[in-house]
C-alpha cells in the first residue's frame, strides 16, 4: 500500500517547467511547487500473500488496486 503524489501530475508539472525555460524564463525565477494531487495504491496480491485482510471501504477509497 502506498500513499503519495501522483506521478502523472508530477510529470505534467515538470513538462510545464521545461516549456517555460525553453520560452526564455530563468530557472532561478521559477517557483518551487509542491504536489497537489495524491493517490492511494493498494497491492491486493501482496496483502493476500502476507495474510492481510483489507476492509472493503479501504479498497473503495483506493485510486488503484493491483490484483
Secondary structure by P-SEA (a helix, b strand, c coil): ccccccaaaaaaaaaaaaaaaaaccccccbbbbcccbbbbbbcaaaaaaacccccaaaaaacccccc
